[in-house]
Amino acid sequence: MKRRRWLVLGVVACVLIVGFRWWRARTSAGRAGTTAGASKAEDPRLILERPWIDRIPEKATEHMNAFLMVDRESLGIFQKGSQYQIFLELFRHKRSGTTARPEVSFSFPQTGKQAKVKYRIWSCDDLDGFDLCLELSKNPWTGPTRYHSAREWEGSGALREVQARLLDATH
């Protein structure tokens, strides 16, 4: 069972690294758009089934934060890492609140820590190649509160594979 979990963590880390490299190859370095501050809020369910990253590192030794929340069985994984160092943490989540004031509760089995966070999602273009922004009222992992994702990442084959392996490892 322990081997299986390490395999899942490795697969998730690889998916996040491949996603980062795919994005990097697809966009030109150093370009950034502007955020439409008053953009209409998006569906709060967009927080699920897609990776969220805080930034694109400029050097291999710079860290970035990323997380993915899987809807089925309310599992997720958080990663803080560079190309040389990776910290991973599995967590459970539960969404609540209203469409206008969504919340998510996090539970971290390793530490027993709990966190309840309000969030909002909107269309944005402040990071080239990404079209969604996520703002957390506080970061349960301590760090940035703004994350970015892309609409096209939803339901991709790679994410479905990670999801299946993550679910297999927890049973």
Residue, then its C-alpha position, 0 to 999 in steps of 0.5 A: m500500500k505504501r508503494r502505491r501511494w508513493l507511485v501516485l505522488g510521483v505520478v501527480a508530481c510528474v503531471l504538474i511538472v509536465g503541465f508546467r513545461w507544456w505551458r512554458a513551451r506554449t507561451s513566451a516568457g515574461r509576458a503578462g496581461t492585466t487583470a480585469g479587477a471587476s470581472k464577473a465571478e465564475d462558477p465556484r465548481l471550477i475549483l475542482e478537477r483542474p490544477w491551480i498554480d500560484r506563479i511560473p518560476e523563472k529559474a529552476t530553483e524557484h518554488m511554485n505552489a500548486f494544488l488539485m482538488v478531485d471531486r470524487e471522494s473529496l481528495g486533493i493534493f498540494q505541491k510546493g516545489s522547484q525542479y529540484q525539490i518537492f513537498l507534497e501533501l494529500f488532503r480532504h476537502k468539502r465545498s459549502g456556502t453559496t454561489a456568491r460566497p463559496e467556501v471550502s473546508f480542508s482537512f490534513p490527515q498527516t497533521g490533523k490540521q483543519a482550515k475553512v477558506k472563502y474563495r472566488i474564481w473569475s476570468c483573468d489574463d494576468l498570467d500569460g496562457f492562463d484564463l482563470c484566477l482563484e483568490l483564497s481568503k487565506n492560504p491553508w498551506t501558508g503562502p500565496t492566496r492567488y492561483h491561476s488555471a486554464r479552462e482547457w485543463e478540465g477533464s483532460g486525459a492526464l488529470r483523469e489518470v491522476q484521479a484514478r490513481l489517487l483514488d486507487a491509492t486511498h483504498 
